[in-house]
Amino acid sequence: MLFDSLQIRTIQLKNRIVISPMCQYSSVDGFANDWHLIHLGSRATGGAALVMQEATAVSPEGRITLDDMGLWKDEQVEPLIRINGFLQSHGAIAGIQLAHAGRKASSVSPWKGGKELPMKDGGWVTRAPSAIPFRDTDQTPHPLTVSELKQVATDFRKAARRALTAGFQVLEIHAAHGYLLHEFLSPLSNKRTDEYGESFENRIRLLTEVVDSIREIWPSELPLFVRISATDWAEGGWNPDESVRLSSILKQKGVDLIDVSSGGLVPNVKIPLAPGYQTPFAERIRKEAAIFTGAVGLITKSGQADEILRSGKADLILIARESLRNPNFPLTAARELGAEIKWPPQYERAK
């Protein structure tokens, strides 16, 4: 079943393998370059049905680091057209994840230490629902005003329009891993008392406004995904019950698939890591919210991925670190499962 096709709106995925968005921290001023062509392109030649571009900032202050990909200005579109053309020429659908890092912005890239970026080195005041830093040692973020929140939704909308111009056919909104939209969802980071805080309906408001804003301009024939953290793994935080409830609402608003991850909101939580540890959340959302789901997290074996699909736990398999180890994971999986798939002609002699 891993190599069965899947139709979502007018887009047909040739198999159920998706390359998960993975930050490369290799951009200058948000622009894609040859690294991204090779990184994304090799996953397309490796047989994936959908190749998702990394978390792409909708505004300069929405970057995690100065090295993040961005789509906040028109000039950033052109290099993406070239990359997406290559992906499509090898049978892959090009997808993009749009994001705002919120209070986790203004950091240095992981291999440079991953700490907060000092102001003297180009850092900036981060934005958040409330004046609560991610780490006690971080600067206190600026609580966004209502007018500033409207601008956030506008930034997502403008970035989505640029994504369409760049040739992307699947768009994902990043509302997970402790970034801005997730920060509004969770009571641990959202202490507001206005229409964006306290109740469940208020805490999901910014995300639903972003979805509505994007759906107005994103073509009805193209899929829209949302990535969520199904749980904060912390007492008093966002939880699986709320994730199911949110997913039902998002489906009504034109979201086609929930990309189900977890954690990232608060540091030093204990996460029970094990193969497929997040898959039960995807299964529950799929069944109770009646929406397509994607499973991600320590899925490293072809048989494991196939079993998730066959048992009805998810509709798509998102591969992340295993794809970094093996860009040709789909080709390898097809051989292991006895599936016949098309290889790039340049590689057929190794089939």
C-alpha positions as CSV (number, residue, x, y, z in Angstrom):
1,M,0.0,0.0,0.0
2,L,3.0,2.3,0.4
3,F,3.1,2.5,-3.4
4,D,-0.6,3.0,-3.9
5,S,-1.5,6.4,-5.4
6,L,-3.6,8.9,-3.5
7,Q,-5.9,11.7,-4.9
8,I,-6.2,14.9,-2.8
9,R,-8.4,17.4,-4.7
10,T,-7.0,17.4,-8.2
11,I,-3.5,16.4,-7.2
12,Q,-2.6,12.7,-7.6
13,L,0.4,11.5,-5.5
14,K,2.0,8.5,-7.2
15,N,2.7,6.8,-3.8
16,R,2.3,7.6,-0.1
17,I,5.8,8.7,0.6
18,V,6.3,12.4,1.5
19,I,9.6,14.1,2.3
20,S,8.9,16.1,5.4
21,P,9.9,19.7,5.6
22,M,13.4,19.9,7.1
23,C,15.2,23.2,7.8
24,Q,18.5,23.4,6.0
25,Y,19.7,26.7,7.5
26,S,21.5,27.4,4.2
27,S,19.8,30.5,2.8
28,V,21.1,34.1,2.6
29,D,18.3,36.7,3.0
30,G,15.7,33.9,2.6
31,F,16.8,33.0,-0.9
32,A,17.0,29.4,-2.2
33,N,20.2,28.3,-3.8
34,D,22.0,25.3,-5.3
35,W,22.0,23.5,-2.0
36,H,18.2,23.5,-2.0
37,L,18.1,22.4,-5.6
38,I,20.3,19.4,-4.8
39,H,18.7,18.6,-1.5
40,L,15.1,18.7,-2.7
41,G,15.9,17.4,-6.2
42,S,17.6,14.3,-5.0
43,R,14.5,13.3,-3.0
44,A,12.5,13.7,-6.2
45,T,14.9,11.5,-8.2
46,G,14.8,9.1,-5.2
47,G,11.1,8.4,-5.9
48,A,9.1,10.4,-3.3
49,A,5.6,11.5,-4.4
50,L,5.6,14.8,-2.6
51,V,8.7,16.8,-1.7
52,M,8.0,19.5,1.0
53,Q,10.2,22.5,1.2
54,E,11.5,23.4,4.6
55,A,9.7,25.8,7.0
56,T,9.7,29.0,5.0
57,A,9.3,32.3,6.9
58,V,6.4,34.6,5.9
59,S,8.3,37.6,7.3
60,P,11.9,38.4,8.3
61,E,11.0,38.4,12.0
62,G,9.4,35.0,11.5
63,R,12.7,33.3,10.8
64,I,14.2,30.9,13.3
65,T,17.6,32.0,12.2
66,L,19.2,34.4,9.7
67,D,19.9,31.3,7.5
68,D,16.2,30.4,7.1
69,M,14.4,30.1,3.8
70,G,11.9,32.9,3.2
71,L,9.0,34.0,1.0
72,W,8.3,37.5,2.3
73,K,9.2,39.3,-1.0
74,D,8.7,38.8,-4.7
75,E,12.4,38.5,-5.5
76,Q,12.6,35.2,-3.5
77,V,10.2,33.5,-6.0
78,E,12.5,33.1,-9.0
79,P,15.0,30.5,-7.7
80,L,12.1,28.4,-6.4
81,I,10.6,28.2,-9.9
82,R,13.8,26.4,-11.1
83,I,13.7,24.0,-8.2
84,N,10.0,23.1,-8.6
85,G,10.4,22.6,-12.3
86,F,13.1,20.0,-11.6
87,L,11.0,18.2,-9.0
88,Q,8.0,18.0,-11.3
89,S,10.1,16.8,-14.2
90,H,10.9,13.8,-12.1
91,G,7.3,13.0,-11.1
92,A,7.3,14.6,-7.7
93,I,4.7,17.2,-6.5
94,A,6.3,20.3,-5.0
95,G,5.0,21.4,-1.6
96,I,6.0,24.2,0.8
97,Q,5.5,24.7,4.5
98,L,4.9,28.3,5.5
99,A,5.9,29.3,9.0
100,H,6.4,32.0,11.7
101,A,8.8,31.1,14.4
102,G,7.3,33.3,17.1
103,R,9.2,33.3,20.4
104,K,11.7,30.7,19.0
105,A,13.0,33.1,16.4
106,S,16.2,35.1,16.5
107,S,18.4,32.0,17.1
108,V,21.6,30.8,15.5
109,S,21.7,27.7,13.4
110,P,22.0,24.4,15.2
111,W,25.6,23.6,14.2
112,K,26.5,27.1,15.4
113,G,25.2,26.4,18.8
114,G,21.4,26.9,18.5
115,K,21.4,29.6,21.1
116,E,19.6,33.0,21.0
117,L,21.1,35.4,18.5
118,P,22.5,38.5,20.3
119,M,21.2,41.9,19.1
120,K,24.7,43.0,18.3
121,D,25.0,40.1,15.9
122,G,21.8,40.8,14.0
123,G,19.2,39.5,16.5
124,W,15.7,40.9,16.9
125,V,12.9,41.2,19.4
126,T,10.7,38.0,19.0
127,R,6.9,38.0,18.8
128,A,4.6,35.8,20.8
129,P,1.0,35.6,22.2
130,S,2.3,36.6,25.7
131,A,5.5,37.9,27.3
132,I,6.8,34.4,28.1
133,P,10.2,33.4,26.7
134,F,10.9,29.8,25.5
135,R,13.8,29.4,27.8
136,D,14.3,31.4,31.0
137,T,17.6,32.7,29.6
138,D,15.9,34.1,26.4
139,Q,14.7,37.6,25.9
140,T,11.1,38.4,26.7
141,P,9.1,38.3,23.5
142,H,6.8,41.1,22.4
143,P,3.1,40.2,22.9
144,L,1.5,40.8,19.5
145,T,-1.3,43.4,19.4
146,V,-4.6,42.6,17.6
147,S,-3.6,44.7,14.6
148,E,-0.2,43.0,14.5
149,L,-2.0,39.6,14.4
150,K,-4.0,40.8,11.4
151,Q,-0.7,41.5,9.8
152,V,0.5,38.0,10.5
153,A,-2.5,36.5,8.7
154,T,-1.8,38.9,5.8
155,D,1.9,37.8,5.7
156,F,0.8,34.2,5.4
157,R,-1.6,35.1,2.7
158,K,1.0,37.0,0.7
159,A,3.5,34.2,1.0
160,A,0.9,31.7,-0.2
161,R,0.3,33.8,-3.3
162,R,4.1,33.9,-4.0
163,A,4.2,30.1,-3.4
164,L,1.6,29.7,-6.1
165,T,3.6,31.8,-8.5
166,A,6.7,29.7,-7.7
167,G,4.8,26.5,-8.8
168,F,4.0,24.8,-5.5
169,Q,1.0,22.6,-5.7
170,V,0.7,21.7,-2.0
171,L,0.8,24.2,0.8
172,E,1.3,23.4,4.5
173,I,0.7,25.8,7.4
174,H,3.2,25.2,10.3
175,A,1.2,25.2,13.6
176,A,3.5,22.8,15.5
177,H,6.8,22.5,17.3
178,G,6.4,25.6,19.5
179,Y,6.3,28.2,16.7
180,L,3.9,31.1,16.6
181,L,0.7,29.4,15.7
182,H,1.3,26.6,18.1
183,E,2.1,29.2,20.8
184,F,-1.4,30.6,20.5
185,L,-2.9,27.1,20.7
186,S,-1.3,26.1,24.0
187,P,-2.4,27.5,27.4
188,L,1.3,27.1,28.5
189,S,2.4,29.9,26.2
190,N,-0.9,31.8,25.6
191,K,-1.9,33.8,28.7
192,R,-4.0,36.4,26.8
193,T,-7.4,37.5,28.1
194,D,-8.6,39.0,24.8
195,E,-10.3,37.3,21.9
196,Y,-7.1,35.3,21.2
197,G,-6.7,33.7,24.6
198,E,-8.2,31.6,27.4
199,S,-10.9,29.5,25.7
200,F,-10.3,26.8,23.1
201,E,-12.2,28.9,20.5
202,N,-10.1,31.9,21.2
203,R,-6.7,30.1,21.2
204,I,-7.4,28.5,17.8
205,R,-8.5,31.9,16.4
206,L,-5.2,33.0,14.8
207,L,-4.7,29.6,13.1
208,T,-8.2,29.6,11.7
209,E,-7.9,33.2,10.5
210,V,-4.6,32.2,8.7
211,V,-6.4,29.2,7.1
212,D,-9.3,31.3,6.0
213,S,-7.0,34.0,4.6
214,I,-5.0,31.5,2.6
215,R,-8.0,29.5,1.4
216,E,-9.4,32.7,-0.2
217,I,-6.5,32.8,-2.6
218,W,-5.1,29.2,-2.7
219,P,-6.9,27.5,-5.6
220,S,-9.8,25.2,-4.7
221,E,-8.2,22.4,-6.8
222,L,-5.0,22.4,-4.7
223,P,-4.5,20.8,-1.3
224,L,-3.9,22.6,1.9
225,F,-2.2,20.8,4.9
226,V,-1.7,21.9,8.5
227,R,1.0,20.5,10.7
228,I,0.2,20.4,14.4
229,S,1.8,19.1,17.5
230,A,-0.9,16.7,18.8
231,T,0.4,17.1,22.4
232,D,2.8,19.3,24.3
233,W,3.8,16.3,26.4
234,A,3.3,18.7,29.4
235,E,0.7,19.0,32.1
236,G,-1.8,21.8,31.3
237,G,-0.7,22.1,27.7
238,W,-2.3,21.4,24.3
239,N,-3.6,17.8,24.2
240,P,-4.9,15.1,21.9
241,D,-8.5,15.8,22.6
242,E,-8.1,19.4,21.5
243,S,-6.1,18.2,18.4
244,V,-9.1,16.1,17.3
245,R,-11.5,19.0,17.9
246,L,-9.3,21.4,16.0
247,S,-8.8,19.0,13.1
248,S,-12.6,18.7,12.7
249,I,-12.9,22.5,12.5
250,L,-10.0,22.8,10.0
251,K,-11.6,20.2,7.8
252,Q,-14.7,22.4,7.6
253,K,-12.5,25.3,6.6
254,G,-11.0,23.5,3.6
255,V,-7.9,21.8,5.1
256,D,-7.3,18.5,3.5
257,L,-4.8,16.8,5.7
258,I,-3.4,17.1,9.2
259,D,0.4,16.4,9.4
260,V,0.6,15.0,12.9
261,S,3.7,15.7,14.9
262,S,4.1,16.6,18.7
263,G,6.1,18.6,21.2
264,G,8.4,21.5,20.8
265,L,6.5,24.1,22.8
266,V,8.4,23.9,26.1
267,P,11.9,22.6,26.8
268,N,13.0,19.7,28.9
269,V,9.9,17.6,28.5
270,K,10.1,13.8,28.5
271,I,8.9,12.4,25.2
272,P,8.5,8.6,25.0
273,L,10.6,8.2,21.8
274,A,10.1,4.9,20.0
275,P,9.5,3.8,16.4
276,G,6.3,5.4,15.2
277,Y,5.7,7.0,18.6
278,Q,3.5,9.8,17.1
279,T,1.5,7.5,14.8
280,P,-1.3,6.8,17.4
281,F,-2.2,10.6,17.3
282,A,-2.5,10.4,13.5
283,E,-4.7,7.4,13.8
284,R,-7.0,9.0,16.3
285,I,-7.4,12.2,14.3
286,R,-8.0,10.3,11.1
287,K,-10.8,8.2,12.7
288,E,-12.4,10.8,14.9
289,A,-12.1,13.9,12.7
290,A,-12.6,12.0,9.5
291,I,-9.7,13.8,7.7
292,F,-6.6,12.6,5.9
293,T,-3.6,12.4,8.2
294,G,0.2,12.1,7.7
295,A,2.3,10.1,10.1
296,V,5.8,11.3,11.0
297,G,8.4,10.4,13.6
298,L,10.9,7.6,13.7
299,I,9.5,5.8,10.7
300,T,12.6,4.3,9.2
301,K,11.6,0.9,7.7
302,S,9.6,0.1,4.6
303,G,7.5,-2.6,6.3
304,Q,6.8,-0.3,9.2
305,A,5.5,2.4,6.9
306,D,3.4,0.0,4.9
307,E,1.8,-1.4,8.1
308,I,0.8,2.1,9.2
309,L,-1.1,2.5,6.0
310,R,-2.6,-1.0,5.8
311,S,-3.9,-0.8,9.4
312,G,-5.6,2.6,8.7
313,K,-3.5,4.7,11.0
314,A,-2.6,7.3,8.4
315,D,-2.9,8.1,4.7
316,L,0.6,9.4,4.1
317,I,4.0,8.6,5.5
318,L,6.3,11.6,6.1
319,I,10.0,10.7,6.1
320,A,12.5,13.1,7.7
321,R,15.9,11.9,9.1
322,E,15.7,8.6,7.3
323,S,15.6,10.6,4.1
324,L,18.7,12.4,5.1
325,R,20.4,9.1,5.5
326,N,19.0,7.7,2.3
327,P,17.6,10.1,-0.3
328,N,16.5,7.1,-2.3
329,F,14.3,5.6,0.5
330,P,11.3,5.1,-1.9
331,L,13.4,3.2,-4.4
332,T,14.9,1.1,-1.6
333,A,11.4,0.5,-0.1
334,A,10.0,-0.6,-3.4
335,R,12.6,-3.2,-3.8
336,E,12.1,-4.5,-0.2
337,L,8.3,-4.6,-0.7
338,G,8.4,-6.1,-4.2
339,A,6.7,-3.1,-5.8
340,E,7.5,-2.1,-9.3
341,I,8.0,1.7,-9.7
342,K,9.6,3.9,-12.2
343,W,13.3,4.8,-11.7
344,P,15.2,7.7,-13.3
345,P,16.6,6.2,-16.5
346,Q,20.0,7.4,-15.4
347,Y,19.8,5.0,-12.4
348,E,18.0,2.0,-14.0
349,R,21.2,0.0,-14.3
350,A,21.2,-0.2,-10.5
351,K,17.6,-1.4,-10.3
